[in-house]
């Protein structure tokens, strides 16, 4: 076998090992979750992990008068259009939706 063929084979073997390990982890996790469920618990309860909370995205409060599709929630850095409007003498109330 040539060096190129050997390196290709090495890459394929590494990928196969990775896939095998991932498959085994998923199987183990499913088995543990099933066992916890059969005992009347969730896996998060047993591990003490807090459930992941998802927040709704913040609603925009300000819009660019020149292009209303450009909005800003008032959080984080001010967009360039908001800074330009403030420098030209407008207030944030003028940009409010």
Helices and strands as residue ranges (DSSP letters): H 3-38, H 43-47, E 62-63, E 71-72, H 80-87, H 92-95
